[in-house]
Amino acid sequence: MNCWHCNTKLIWGGDHDIDHEDEDYCMETNLSCPNCGAFHVVYLPKNETEEPEMWEHYCHEEKSMMATGKGEPCNWCGKEEEDCESCS
């Protein structure tokens, strides 16, 4: 990565885990420029994992409502989403 001010290759100073300190970023990286002395701090955003899509059905094996991943059969009773009339 090059310096924003003088376009010289930056020197890596270190990475710091800030996952538990910040709700938006997980890592802070500091870089310095050997030419103009600028100090750069770069923040790595946290990965936002999407919740998997689920379908629900009453499982007669477990005797309760079960949530199962879209496109997957129930691990207990084998019911498929297309077999379920009351899927949500």
N, CA, C and O atoms as CSV, one atom per row, in Angstrom:
chain,resi,resn,atom,element,x,y,z
A,1,MET,N,N,0.845,-1.165,0.000
A,1,MET,CA,C,0.000,0.000,0.000
A,1,MET,C,C,0.894,1.232,0.000
A,1,MET,O,O,1.921,1.267,0.678
A,2,ASN,N,N,0.500,2.228,-0.756
A,2,ASN,CA,C,1.303,3.446,-0.860
A,2,ASN,C,C,0.712,4.585,-0.046
A,2,ASN,O,O,-0.487,4.625,0.228
A,3,CYS,N,N,1.582,5.507,0.333
A,3,CYS,CA,C,1.198,6.666,1.116
A,3,CYS,C,C,0.221,7.544,0.342
A,3,CYS,O,O,0.405,7.809,-0.846
A,4,TRP,N,N,-0.809,7.983,1.032
A,4,TRP,CA,C,-1.824,8.858,0.450
A,4,TRP,C,C,-1.202,10.191,0.019
A,4,TRP,O,O,-1.637,10.781,-0.970
A,5,HIS,N,N,-0.196,10.666,0.746
A,5,HIS,CA,C,0.373,11.992,0.524
A,5,HIS,C,C,1.506,12.020,-0.494
A,5,HIS,O,O,1.568,12.930,-1.321
A,6,CYS,N,N,2.409,11.031,-0.446
A,6,CYS,CA,C,3.580,11.098,-1.339
A,6,CYS,C,C,3.753,9.870,-2.227
A,6,CYS,O,O,4.691,9.807,-3.021
A,7,ASN,N,N,2.859,8.898,-2.100
A,7,ASN,CA,C,2.846,7.693,-2.938
A,7,ASN,C,C,4.043,6.763,-2.722
A,7,ASN,O,O,4.368,5.963,-3.600
A,8,THR,N,N,4.701,6.861,-1.561
A,8,THR,CA,C,5.806,5.967,-1.217
A,8,THR,C,C,5.227,4.711,-0.573
A,8,THR,O,O,4.212,4.770,0.121
A,9,LYS,N,N,5.889,3.562,-0.812
A,9,LYS,CA,C,5.432,2.310,-0.203
A,9,LYS,C,C,5.497,2.423,1.318
A,9,LYS,O,O,6.517,2.826,1.878
A,10,LEU,N,N,4.385,2.058,1.985
A,10,LEU,CA,C,4.275,2.165,3.431
A,10,LEU,C,C,4.931,0.985,4.147
A,10,LEU,O,O,5.052,-0.107,3.592
A,11,ILE,N,N,5.349,1.225,5.380
A,11,ILE,CA,C,5.925,0.194,6.236
A,11,ILE,C,C,4.845,-0.254,7.212
A,11,ILE,O,O,4.227,0.559,7.899
A,12,TRP,N,N,4.634,-1.568,7.258
A,12,TRP,CA,C,3.629,-2.142,8.159
A,12,TRP,C,C,4.152,-2.066,9.586
A,12,TRP,O,O,5.273,-2.488,9.869
A,13,GLY,N,N,3.335,-1.526,10.478
A,13,GLY,CA,C,3.730,-1.401,11.876
A,13,GLY,C,C,3.109,-2.439,12.775
A,13,GLY,O,O,3.650,-2.736,13.840
A,14,GLY,N,N,1.976,-3.001,12.368
A,14,GLY,CA,C,1.341,-4.036,13.175
A,14,GLY,C,C,-0.161,-4.035,13.021
A,14,GLY,O,O,-0.765,-3.072,12.548
A,15,ASP,N,N,-0.746,-5.147,13.436
A,15,ASP,CA,C,-2.198,-5.324,13.441
A,15,ASP,C,C,-2.642,-5.483,14.879
A,15,ASP,O,O,-1.942,-6.079,15.698
A,16,HIS,N,N,-3.809,-4.944,15.177
A,16,HIS,CA,C,-4.357,-5.054,16.521
A,16,HIS,C,C,-5.787,-5.568,16.434
A,16,HIS,O,O,-6.612,-5.028,15.697
A,17,ASP,N,N,-6.066,-6.621,17.198
A,17,ASP,CA,C,-7.414,-7.188,17.239
A,17,ASP,C,C,-8.300,-6.266,18.065
A,17,ASP,O,O,-8.072,-6.086,19.261
A,18,ILE,N,N,-9.326,-5.673,17.418
A,18,ILE,CA,C,-10.243,-4.776,18.126
A,18,ILE,C,C,-11.677,-5.301,18.043
A,18,ILE,O,O,-12.637,-4.548,18.209
A,19,ASP,N,N,-11.803,-6.588,17.787
A,19,ASP,CA,C,-13.115,-7.207,17.591
A,19,ASP,C,C,-14.059,-6.948,18.762
A,19,ASP,O,O,-15.246,-6.695,18.553
A,20,HIS,N,N,-13.547,-7.007,19.987
A,20,HIS,CA,C,-14.401,-6.838,21.164
A,20,HIS,C,C,-14.503,-5.375,21.605
A,20,HIS,O,O,-15.242,-5.051,22.535
A,21,GLU,N,N,-13.758,-4.501,20.934
A,21,GLU,CA,C,-13.749,-3.090,21.306
A,21,GLU,C,C,-14.616,-2.226,20.391
A,21,GLU,O,O,-14.987,-1.113,20.763
A,22,ASP,N,N,-14.937,-2.724,19.210
A,22,ASP,CA,C,-15.644,-1.920,18.218
A,22,ASP,C,C,-16.736,-2.755,17.576
A,22,ASP,O,O,-16.512,-3.928,17.276
A,23,GLU,N,N,-17.906,-2.185,17.357
A,23,GLU,CA,C,-19.004,-2.968,16.785
A,23,GLU,C,C,-18.934,-3.075,15.262
A,23,GLU,O,O,-19.587,-3.944,14.684
A,24,ASP,N,N,-18.161,-2.217,14.599
A,24,ASP,CA,C,-18.094,-2.223,13.139
A,24,ASP,C,C,-16.813,-2.832,12.565
A,24,ASP,O,O,-16.812,-3.336,11.442
A,25,TYR,N,N,-15.721,-2.787,13.340
A,25,TYR,CA,C,-14.421,-3.219,12.817
A,25,TYR,C,C,-13.795,-4.289,13.702
A,25,TYR,O,O,-14.006,-4.308,14.915
A,26,CYS,N,N,-13.012,-5.193,13.073
A,26,CYS,CA,C,-12.389,-6.277,13.827
A,26,CYS,C,C,-10.871,-6.133,13.947
A,26,CYS,O,O,-10.266,-6.729,14.839
A,27,MET,N,N,-10.246,-5.349,13.058
A,27,MET,CA,C,-8.796,-5.213,13.104
A,27,MET,C,C,-8.382,-3.793,12.750
A,27,MET,O,O,-8.974,-3.144,11.887
A,28,GLU,N,N,-7.354,-3.333,13.440
A,28,GLU,CA,C,-6.758,-2.029,13.165
A,28,GLU,C,C,-5.322,-2.280,12.728
A,28,GLU,O,O,-4.571,-2.957,13.430
A,29,THR,N,N,-4.935,-1.746,11.581
A,29,THR,CA,C,-3.584,-1.898,11.055
A,29,THR,C,C,-2.934,-0.524,11.011
A,29,THR,O,O,-3.539,0.439,10.540
A,30,ASN,N,N,-1.698,-0.432,11.502
A,30,ASN,CA,C,-1.005,0.854,11.399
A,30,ASN,C,C,0.155,0.738,10.421
A,30,ASN,O,O,0.879,-0.257,10.393
A,31,LEU,N,N,0.304,1.773,9.633
A,31,LEU,CA,C,1.324,1.842,8.592
A,31,LEU,C,C,1.988,3.213,8.672
A,31,LEU,O,O,1.334,4.204,8.999
A,32,SER,N,N,3.278,3.270,8.376
A,32,SER,CA,C,3.971,4.561,8.393
A,32,SER,C,C,4.744,4.756,7.098
A,32,SER,O,O,5.151,3.800,6.439
A,33,CYS,N,N,4.931,6.010,6.760
A,33,CYS,CA,C,5.634,6.359,5.528
A,33,CYS,C,C,7.074,6.746,5.863
A,33,CYS,O,O,7.297,7.663,6.654
A,34,PRO,N,N,8.053,6.057,5.270
A,34,PRO,CA,C,9.456,6.382,5.543
A,34,PRO,C,C,9.900,7.674,4.855
A,34,PRO,O,O,10.952,8.221,5.186
A,35,ASN,N,N,9.105,8.166,3.900
A,35,ASN,CA,C,9.484,9.359,3.144
A,35,ASN,C,C,8.989,10.648,3.804
A,35,ASN,O,O,9.783,11.544,4.092
A,36,CYS,N,N,7.671,10.742,4.046
A,36,CYS,CA,C,7.113,11.997,4.571
A,36,CYS,C,C,6.711,11.908,6.037
A,36,CYS,O,O,6.352,12.922,6.636
A,37,GLY,N,N,6.763,10.709,6.631
A,37,GLY,CA,C,6.457,10.550,8.043
A,37,GLY,C,C,4.980,10.409,8.369
A,37,GLY,O,O,4.609,10.363,9.542
A,38,ALA,N,N,4.132,10.338,7.352
A,38,ALA,CA,C,2.694,10.185,7.598
A,38,ALA,C,C,2.427,8.856,8.294
A,38,ALA,O,O,3.123,7.867,8.065
A,39,PHE,N,N,1.417,8.851,9.140
A,39,PHE,CA,C,0.998,7.650,9.862
A,39,PHE,C,C,-0.415,7.316,9.404
A,39,PHE,O,O,-1.305,8.165,9.459
A,40,HIS,N,N,-0.622,6.091,8.955
A,40,HIS,CA,C,-1.917,5.659,8.424
A,40,HIS,C,C,-2.484,4.560,9.309
A,40,HIS,O,O,-1.771,3.638,9.706
A,41,VAL,N,N,-3.768,4.664,9.614
A,41,VAL,CA,C,-4.470,3.634,10.369
A,41,VAL,C,C,-5.594,3.117,9.474
A,41,VAL,O,O,-6.401,3.894,8.965
A,42,VAL,N,N,-5.636,1.807,9.289
A,42,VAL,CA,C,-6.620,1.179,8.416
A,42,VAL,C,C,-7.470,0.237,9.262
A,42,VAL,O,O,-6.942,-0.549,10.049
A,43,TYR,N,N,-8.787,0.320,9.096
A,43,TYR,CA,C,-9.713,-0.520,9.850
A,43,TYR,C,C,-10.348,-1.554,8.935
A,43,TYR,O,O,-10.817,-1.220,7.847
A,44,LEU,N,N,-10.365,-2.808,9.371
A,44,LEU,CA,C,-10.976,-3.900,8.617
A,44,LEU,C,C,-12.391,-4.124,9.136
A,44,LEU,O,O,-12.576,-4.434,10.313
A,45,PRO,N,N,-13.404,-3.969,8.260
A,45,PRO,CA,C,-14.790,-4.181,8.714
A,45,PRO,C,C,-15.030,-5.633,9.111
A,45,PRO,O,O,-14.424,-6.561,8.575
A,46,LYS,N,N,-15.942,-5.792,10.077
A,46,LYS,CA,C,-16.351,-7.136,10.465
A,46,LYS,C,C,-17.160,-7.751,9.334
A,46,LYS,O,O,-17.895,-7.054,8.634
A,47,ASN,N,N,-17.022,-9.045,9.164
A,47,ASN,CA,C,-17.845,-9.753,8.185
A,47,ASN,C,C,-19.250,-9.844,8.730
A,47,ASN,O,O,-19.460,-10.306,9.852
A,48,GLU,N,N,-20.194,-9.413,7.955
A,48,GLU,CA,C,-21.584,-9.536,8.360
A,48,GLU,C,C,-22.146,-10.779,7.695
A,48,GLU,O,O,-22.423,-10.804,6.496
A,49,THR,N,N,-22.302,-11.800,8.507
A,49,THR,CA,C,-22.836,-13.040,7.961
A,49,THR,C,C,-24.356,-12.973,7.969
A,49,THR,O,O,-24.974,-12.572,8.955
A,50,GLU,N,N,-24.922,-13.362,6.883
A,50,GLU,CA,C,-26.368,-13.365,6.775
A,50,GLU,C,C,-26.937,-14.601,7.454
A,50,GLU,O,O,-26.363,-15.689,7.393
A,51,GLU,N,N,-28.064,-14.407,8.093
A,51,GLU,CA,C,-28.757,-15.535,8.682
A,51,GLU,C,C,-29.248,-16.442,7.552
A,51,GLU,O,O,-29.800,-15.952,6.566
A,52,PRO,N,N,-29.056,-17.749,7.685
A,52,PRO,CA,C,-29.542,-18.645,6.628
A,52,PRO,C,C,-31.069,-18.641,6.572
A,52,PRO,O,O,-31.740,-18.496,7.595
A,53,GLU,N,N,-31.596,-18.799,5.385
A,53,GLU,CA,C,-33.049,-18.891,5.228
A,53,GLU,C,C,-33.503,-20.252,5.730
A,53,GLU,O,O,-32.874,-21.275,5.461
A,54,MET,N,N,-34.608,-20.243,6.463
A,54,MET,CA,C,-35.111,-21.468,7.067
A,54,MET,C,C,-36.572,-21.691,6.687
A,54,MET,O,O,-37.270,-20.761,6.283
A,55,TRP,N,N,-37.015,-22.919,6.821
A,55,TRP,CA,C,-38.438,-23.247,6.709
A,55,TRP,C,C,-38.806,-24.030,7.957
A,55,TRP,O,O,-37.978,-24.749,8.516
A,56,GLU,N,N,-40.059,-23.885,8.394
A,56,GLU,CA,C,-40.493,-24.535,9.630
A,56,GLU,C,C,-41.558,-25.581,9.357
A,56,GLU,O,O,-42.345,-25.467,8.417
A,57,HIS,N,N,-41.563,-26.588,10.190
A,57,HIS,CA,C,-42.589,-27.627,10.110
A,57,HIS,C,C,-42.706,-28.316,11.471
A,57,HIS,O,O,-41.821,-28.212,12.320
A,58,TYR,N,N,-43.810,-29.014,11.651
A,58,TYR,CA,C,-43.957,-29.821,12.862
A,58,TYR,C,C,-43.321,-31.176,12.576
A,58,TYR,O,O,-43.732,-31.888,11.659
A,59,CYS,N,N,-42.313,-31.520,13.374
A,59,CYS,CA,C,-41.603,-32.791,13.211
A,59,CYS,C,C,-42.220,-33.809,14.167
A,59,CYS,O,O,-42.187,-33.636,15.385
A,60,HIS,N,N,-42.785,-34.873,13.594
A,60,HIS,CA,C,-43.428,-35.910,14.418
A,60,HIS,C,C,-42.403,-36.740,15.191
A,60,HIS,O,O,-42.740,-37.333,16.215
A,61,GLU,N,N,-41.174,-36.790,14.721
A,61,GLU,CA,C,-40.123,-37.518,15.448
A,61,GLU,C,C,-39.719,-36.762,16.715
A,61,GLU,O,O,-39.557,-37.361,17.779
A,62,GLU,N,N,-39.557,-35.439,16.593
A,62,GLU,CA,C,-39.148,-34.607,17.727
A,62,GLU,C,C,-40.339,-34.084,18.519
A,62,GLU,O,O,-40.189,-33.578,19.631
A,63,LYS,N,N,-41.526,-34.215,17.929
A,63,LYS,CA,C,-42.764,-33.743,18.558
A,63,LYS,C,C,-42.691,-32.254,18.914
A,63,LYS,O,O,-43.083,-31.833,20.003
A,64,SER,N,N,-42.171,-31.470,17.954
A,64,SER,CA,C,-42.082,-30.015,18.130
A,64,SER,C,C,-41.879,-29.349,16.766
A,64,SER,O,O,-41.594,-30.003,15.763
A,65,MET,N,N,-42.036,-28.034,16.771
A,65,MET,CA,C,-41.751,-27.272,15.558
A,65,MET,C,C,-40.239,-27.245,15.359
A,65,MET,O,O,-39.479,-27.058,16.309
A,66,MET,N,N,-39.823,-27.431,14.138
A,66,MET,CA,C,-38.394,-27.454,13.809
A,66,MET,C,C,-38.124,-26.472,12.687
A,66,MET,O,O,-38.938,-26.332,11.774
A,67,ALA,N,N,-36.985,-25.788,12.746
A,67,ALA,CA,C,-36.516,-24.923,11.665
A,67,ALA,C,C,-35.407,-25.669,10.936
A,67,ALA,O,O,-34.479,-26.190,11.555
A,68,THR,N,N,-35.516,-25.711,9.616
A,68,THR,CA,C,-34.571,-26.437,8.783
A,68,THR,C,C,-34.107,-25.516,7.664
A,68,THR,O,O,-34.888,-24.699,7.176
A,69,GLY,N,N,-32.860,-25.634,7.253
A,69,GLY,CA,C,-32.325,-24.805,6.184
A,69,GLY,C,C,-33.087,-24.981,4.878
A,69,GLY,O,O,-33.453,-26.095,4.505
A,70,LYS,N,N,-33.324,-23.854,4.181
A,70,LYS,CA,C,-34.015,-23.907,2.880
A,70,LYS,C,C,-33.315,-24.907,1.972
A,70,LYS,O,O,-32.087,-24.938,1.889
A,71,GLY,N,N,-34.117,-25.726,1.292
A,71,GLY,CA,C,-33.581,-26.712,0.364
A,71,GLY,C,C,-33.053,-27.974,1.025
A,71,GLY,O,O,-32.557,-28.870,0.341
A,72,GLU,N,N,-33.153,-28.056,2.354
A,72,GLU,CA,C,-32.650,-29.226,3.075
A,72,GLU,C,C,-33.816,-29.966,3.718
A,72,GLU,O,O,-34.779,-29.340,4.161
A,73,PRO,N,N,-33.738,-31.299,3.772
A,73,PRO,CA,C,-34.774,-32.056,4.478
A,73,PRO,C,C,-34.538,-31.996,5.990
A,73,PRO,O,O,-33.432,-31.703,6.444
A,74,CYS,N,N,-35.586,-32.276,6.754
A,74,CYS,CA,C,-35.451,-32.351,8.205
A,74,CYS,C,C,-34.528,-33.527,8.554
A,74,CYS,O,O,-34.691,-34.627,8.026
A,75,ASN,N,N,-33.586,-33.293,9.420
A,75,ASN,CA,C,-32.655,-34.353,9.832
A,75,ASN,C,C,-33.340,-35.455,10.626
A,75,ASN,O,O,-32.841,-36.579,10.680
A,76,TRP,N,N,-34.483,-35.147,11.245
A,76,TRP,CA,C,-35.157,-36.106,12.102
A,76,TRP,C,C,-36.190,-36.943,11.359
A,76,TRP,O,O,-36.184,-38.171,11.438
A,77,CYS,N,N,-37.081,-36.258,10.632
A,77,CYS,CA,C,-38.182,-36.999,10.009
A,77,CYS,C,C,-38.046,-37.128,8.489
A,77,CYS,O,O,-38.777,-37.896,7.864
A,78,GLY,N,N,-37.118,-36.385,7.901
A,78,GLY,CA,C,-36.906,-36.469,6.464
A,78,GLY,C,C,-37.874,-35.632,5.635
A,78,GLY,O,O,-37.789,-35.626,4.407
A,79,LYS,N,N,-38.802,-34.920,6.299
A,79,LYS,CA,C,-39.774,-34.110,5.571
A,79,LYS,C,C,-39.052,-33.028,4.775
A,79,LYS,O,O,-38.086,-32.434,5.253
A,80,GLU,N,N,-39.533,-32.778,3.548
A,80,GLU,CA,C,-38.982,-31.739,2.678
A,80,GLU,C,C,-39.898,-30.540,2.701
A,80,GLU,O,O,-41.089,-30.669,2.984
A,81,GLU,N,N,-39.354,-29.376,2.405
A,81,GLU,CA,C,-40.135,-28.137,2.444
A,81,GLU,C,C,-41.368,-28.219,1.539
A,81,GLU,O,O,-42.446,-27.762,1.920
A,82,GLU,N,N,-41.215,-28.798,0.348
A,82,GLU,CA,C,-42.356,-28.873,-0.573
A,82,GLU,C,C,-43.442,-29.816,-0.075
A,82,GLU,O,O,-44.577,-29.752,-0.546
A,83,ASP,N,N,-43.108,-30.704,0.884
A,83,ASP,CA,C,-44.120,-31.607,1.479
A,83,ASP,C,C,-44.933,-30.907,2.560
A,83,ASP,O,O,-45.968,-31.414,2.994
A,84,CYS,N,N,-44.464,-29.748,2.989
A,84,CYS,CA,C,-45.070,-29.069,4.129
A,84,CYS,C,C,-46.114,-28.066,3.665
A,84,CYS,O,O,-45.813,-27.177,2.868
A,85,GLU,N,N,-47.333,-28.202,4.157
A,85,GLU,CA,C,-48.411,-27.296,3.773
A,85,GLU,C,C,-48.385,-26.008,4.589
A,85,GLU,O,O,-48.882,-24.979,4.132
A,86,SER,N,N,-47.810,-26.052,5.796
A,86,SER,CA,C,-47.835,-24.878,6.670
A,86,SER,C,C,-46.454,-24.262,6.850
A,86,SER,O,O,-46.134,-23.749,7.923
A,87,CYS,N,N,-45.647,-24.310,5.817
A,87,CYS,CA,C,-44.299,-23.734,5.915
A,87,CYS,C,C,-44.402,-22.225,6.035
A,87,CYS,O,O,-45.296,-21.597,5.468
A,88,SER,N,N,-43.457,-21.649,6.794
A,88,SER,CA,C,-43.446,-20.185,6.928
A,88,SER,C,C,-42.201,-19.617,6.300
A,88,SER,O,O,-42.004,-18.401,6.308
